[in-house]
Amino acid sequence: MNTPGPAGERSDEEQAAGRPAEPAIPEAAATRPAVFPRPRWTRIGPDRTALLIWFFWHVATYIYMVLAAPGRTDAPMLDRLTPWDSDNFITIAQYGYDGSPGMPDAPKLSAFFPGIPLLLRYVHLVVADWSLAIVLVSLAASAVVAVALSRLSESFKEGSGTWTVLAFFLSPFAVFMLAGYSEAPFLALALPAWLLARRGRWEAAAVCAAFASSIRVSGLFLLLGLAVQFLVAENGLRSRGWRTAPWLALPVVPVLAYMTYLWSRTGDWMAWKQAEADYWGRFAEWPWQVFVNTWNRSLEEEVLRTSYREEIAAALVLAALVVWQLVRRRWGNFAYLLPQAVALLAMSSFYMSVGRASLLWWPLYLSVGITSVRRPWVFMAYLAVAAPVMAINVGNFTTGAWVG
């Protein structure tokens, strides 16, 4: 009788019968459990990570809203998320640009472009509460923003999407992605437009930009950035030719349509700009005078002192960002940001809404995110400054104080 030999060694009977020997199996491998591939839906990719950031940021801010309320406000949650501009959007959606019956300051409504009120009318068919409807619009739009921003960042540097999305949602004025304001819906169209252009899909980019320009006049700044990018990009004019260029005029159409509507109502093509001047003090001043006016307001109006100084800080960041894009010869970004700098820093008697406009400066968040892949300390430094201010602004805004 033959005794068993080492694994893989043939016995005398096996050799005589001509049977092949079984392959040797290492002892560790023989005891190792079988490994099955993870289901696709459990894998965490950049899009899923971006949505997780979006989700948990909302969870965190709602918790903070609850903790910030005692002693400061007893208003319902929806009312805390829909003050000021939200009320104006809802009024237009309900009553049109004539305002509610007996509204004394109805002419100010002309300052608000019709995109969001029109969208609210459709959402209202499903969601009866107007305040809930506009908050849900921002909620859904901010999810689109998270994914689009992540994809845009990943298109520049793999692995940067998470850093960029975190930088964005921790930005000092991110509360406006939570409230019923225009920033989230605008970005939900503008960022995909920029991403589509980067991929060479200029016609689709123009369509997205056209919808964005129905929400804010900033759509025209987006148009300028796309047009310059088309001229300088490898997948733009050099590969597509001039036949694609007419598409880039599409974002002008909603703005002209709205101005025509205002002319038919008021006889003034620029009634939206006049309303901004009459009700919010937006008229041209020398940039240095605008700075002085804002600084003086920060000294004279104690309640808004923090807000005005945040506006000054945001203005300085914007000026530095524009110069940086010029130095780096990022012509598309420069063309997008420069008219914003002119509008925000020289077309108003003091800095107003510069802070919340910072949410539209995606080159800033891309720079932080992409740099943080190689230098994590950059993100840590950004976090140390931005996150506390973001938390304070969430608490202030949702308890009745203006920020940004």
DACOR-V608610 format. One record per backbone hydrogen bond with DSSP energy under -1.0 kcal/mol. NH is the residue of the N-H (numbers start at 1). CO is the residue of the C=O. E is the energy in kcal/mol with one decimal. If there is no record, write none. Layout:
nh:NH co:CO e:E
nh:NH co:CO e:E
This chain:
nh:9 co:6 e:-2.4
nh:15 co:11 e:-2.2
nh:16 co:12 e:-2.3
nh:17 co:13 e:-2.5
nh:19 co:14 e:-1.6
nh:30 co:26 e:-2.1
nh:31 co:27 e:-1.1
nh:42 co:39 e:-1.6
nh:43 co:40 e:-1.3
nh:49 co:45 e:-2.6
nh:50 co:46 e:-2.4
nh:51 co:47 e:-2.1
nh:52 co:48 e:-2.1
nh:53 co:49 e:-2.3
nh:54 co:50 e:-2.4
nh:55 co:51 e:-2.7
nh:56 co:52 e:-2.8
nh:57 co:53 e:-2.3
nh:58 co:54 e:-1.7
nh:59 co:55 e:-2.2
nh:60 co:56 e:-2.6
nh:61 co:57 e:-2.5
nh:62 co:58 e:-2.3
nh:63 co:59 e:-2.1
nh:64 co:60 e:-2.4
nh:65 co:61 e:-2.3
nh:66 co:62 e:-1.9
nh:67 co:63 e:-2.2
nh:68 co:64 e:-2.3
nh:72 co:69 e:-2.8
nh:73 co:69 e:-2.4
nh:80 co:76 e:-1.6
nh:86 co:83 e:-2.0
nh:88 co:84 e:-1.6
nh:89 co:85 e:-2.6
nh:90 co:86 e:-2.5
nh:91 co:87 e:-2.5
nh:92 co:88 e:-2.4
nh:93 co:89 e:-2.3
nh:94 co:90 e:-2.2
nh:95 co:91 e:-3.2
nh:96 co:92 e:-2.0
nh:99 co:96 e:-1.5
nh:103 co:100 e:-2.2
nh:108 co:105 e:-1.7
nh:109 co:106 e:-2.2
nh:110 co:107 e:-1.4
nh:111 co:108 e:-1.9
nh:112 co:109 e:-1.8
nh:115 co:214 e:-2.8
nh:118 co:114 e:-2.4
nh:119 co:115 e:-2.1
nh:120 co:116 e:-2.9
nh:121 co:117 e:-1.7
nh:122 co:118 e:-1.2
nh:123 co:119 e:-2.3
nh:124 co:120 e:-2.8
nh:126 co:123 e:-1.8
nh:127 co:123 e:-2.9
nh:133 co:129 e:-2.2
nh:134 co:130 e:-2.2
nh:135 co:131 e:-1.8
nh:136 co:132 e:-2.4
nh:137 co:133 e:-1.8
nh:138 co:134 e:-1.7
nh:139 co:135 e:-2.3
nh:140 co:136 e:-2.7
nh:141 co:137 e:-2.5
nh:142 co:138 e:-2.5
nh:143 co:139 e:-1.1
nh:144 co:140 e:-1.6
nh:145 co:141 e:-2.3
nh:146 co:142 e:-2.1
nh:147 co:143 e:-1.9
nh:148 co:144 e:-2.8
nh:149 co:145 e:-2.8
nh:150 co:146 e:-1.9
nh:151 co:147 e:-2.5
nh:152 co:148 e:-2.4
nh:153 co:149 e:-2.4
nh:154 co:150 e:-2.7
nh:155 co:151 e:-1.6
nh:156 co:153 e:-1.3
nh:157 co:153 e:-2.4
nh:160 co:157 e:-1.8
nh:164 co:160 e:-2.4
nh:165 co:161 e:-2.6
nh:166 co:162 e:-2.4
nh:167 co:163 e:-2.4
nh:168 co:164 e:-2.1
nh:169 co:165 e:-2.5
nh:170 co:166 e:-1.5
nh:171 co:168 e:-1.6
nh:174 co:171 e:-2.0
nh:176 co:173 e:-1.8
nh:177 co:174 e:-2.4
nh:178 co:175 e:-1.3
nh:179 co:175 e:-1.7
nh:180 co:81 e:-2.4
nh:181 co:179 e:-2.0
nh:186 co:182 e:-2.2
nh:187 co:183 e:-2.6
nh:188 co:184 e:-2.1
nh:189 co:186 e:-1.3
nh:190 co:186 e:-2.9
nh:191 co:187 e:-2.2
nh:193 co:189 e:-1.6
nh:194 co:190 e:-2.3
nh:195 co:191 e:-2.5
nh:196 co:192 e:-2.9
nh:197 co:193 e:-2.1
nh:198 co:194 e:-2.0
nh:199 co:195 e:-1.4
nh:200 co:197 e:-1.6
nh:201 co:196 e:-2.9
nh:202 co:200 e:-1.2
nh:205 co:201 e:-2.0
nh:206 co:202 e:-2.3
nh:207 co:203 e:-1.8
nh:208 co:204 e:-2.2
nh:209 co:205 e:-2.4
nh:210 co:206 e:-2.0
nh:211 co:207 e:-1.9
nh:212 co:208 e:-2.1
nh:213 co:209 e:-2.1
nh:215 co:212 e:-1.6
nh:216 co:212 e:-1.7
nh:219 co:216 e:-1.8
nh:220 co:217 e:-2.3
nh:222 co:218 e:-2.1
nh:223 co:219 e:-2.1
nh:224 co:220 e:-2.0
nh:225 co:221 e:-2.2
nh:226 co:222 e:-2.6
nh:227 co:223 e:-2.6
nh:228 co:224 e:-2.2
nh:229 co:225 e:-2.3
nh:230 co:226 e:-2.4
nh:231 co:227 e:-1.5
nh:232 co:228 e:-1.7
nh:233 co:229 e:-2.5
nh:236 co:233 e:-1.3
nh:237 co:230 e:-3.0
nh:240 co:236 e:-3.1
nh:241 co:237 e:-2.0
nh:244 co:241 e:-1.1
nh:247 co:244 e:-1.5
nh:248 co:245 e:-1.7
nh:249 co:246 e:-1.6
nh:250 co:247 e:-2.0
nh:252 co:249 e:-1.7
nh:253 co:250 e:-1.6
nh:256 co:252 e:-2.6
nh:257 co:253 e:-2.6
nh:258 co:254 e:-2.3
nh:259 co:255 e:-2.5
nh:260 co:256 e:-2.4
nh:261 co:257 e:-2.0
nh:262 co:258 e:-2.5
nh:263 co:259 e:-2.3
nh:264 co:260 e:-2.1
nh:265 co:261 e:-1.3
nh:266 co:262 e:-3.3
nh:267 co:263 e:-1.7
nh:271 co:268 e:-1.3
nh:274 co:270 e:-2.2
nh:275 co:271 e:-2.2
nh:276 co:272 e:-1.5
nh:277 co:273 e:-1.9
nh:278 co:274 e:-2.8
nh:279 co:275 e:-2.5
nh:280 co:276 e:-1.7
nh:282 co:276 e:-1.7
nh:283 co:281 e:-1.2
nh:285 co:346 e:-2.3
nh:290 co:286 e:-2.1
nh:291 co:287 e:-2.0
nh:292 co:288 e:-2.1
nh:293 co:289 e:-2.9
nh:294 co:290 e:-2.2
nh:295 co:291 e:-2.5
nh:296 co:292 e:-2.6
nh:297 co:293 e:-2.1
nh:298 co:294 e:-1.9
nh:299 co:295 e:-1.1
nh:300 co:296 e:-2.2
nh:301 co:297 e:-2.8
nh:305 co:302 e:-1.2
nh:308 co:304 e:-2.6
nh:309 co:305 e:-2.0
nh:310 co:306 e:-2.1
nh:311 co:307 e:-2.0
nh:312 co:308 e:-2.1
nh:313 co:309 e:-2.2
nh:314 co:310 e:-2.5
nh:315 co:311 e:-2.4
nh:316 co:312 e:-2.1
nh:317 co:313 e:-2.1
nh:318 co:314 e:-2.4
nh:319 co:315 e:-2.3
nh:320 co:316 e:-2.3
nh:321 co:317 e:-2.6
nh:322 co:318 e:-2.4
nh:323 co:319 e:-2.0
nh:324 co:320 e:-2.4
nh:325 co:321 e:-2.2
nh:326 co:322 e:-1.8
nh:327 co:323 e:-2.6
nh:328 co:324 e:-2.4
nh:330 co:325 e:-2.5
nh:331 co:329 e:-1.3
nh:334 co:330 e:-2.6
nh:335 co:331 e:-2.5
nh:336 co:332 e:-1.6
nh:337 co:333 e:-2.5
nh:338 co:334 e:-2.7
nh:341 co:337 e:-2.2
nh:342 co:338 e:-2.2
nh:343 co:339 e:-2.5
nh:344 co:340 e:-2.8
nh:345 co:341 e:-2.4
nh:346 co:342 e:-1.6
nh:349 co:281 e:-2.1
nh:356 co:404 e:-1.3
nh:357 co:353 e:-1.4
nh:358 co:355 e:-1.1
nh:359 co:356 e:-1.4
nh:360 co:357 e:-2.2
nh:361 co:358 e:-1.5
nh:362 co:360 e:-1.5
nh:364 co:361 e:-1.8
nh:366 co:362 e:-2.5
nh:367 co:363 e:-1.9
nh:368 co:364 e:-2.0
nh:369 co:365 e:-2.7
nh:370 co:366 e:-2.9
nh:371 co:367 e:-2.0
nh:372 co:368 e:-1.9
nh:375 co:371 e:-2.4
nh:378 co:375 e:-2.1
nh:380 co:376 e:-2.0
nh:381 co:377 e:-2.5
nh:382 co:378 e:-2.4
nh:383 co:379 e:-3.1
nh:384 co:380 e:-2.2
nh:385 co:381 e:-1.2
nh:386 co:382 e:-3.2
nh:387 co:383 e:-1.7
nh:390 co:386 e:-2.7
nh:391 co:387 e:-2.5
nh:392 co:388 e:-2.3
nh:393 co:389 e:-2.6
nh:394 co:390 e:-2.3
nh:395 co:391 e:-2.2
nh:396 co:392 e:-2.8
nh:397 co:393 e:-2.8
nh:398 co:394 e:-2.0
nh:399 co:396 e:-1.2
nh:400 co:397 e:-1.4
nh:401 co:396 e:-2.8
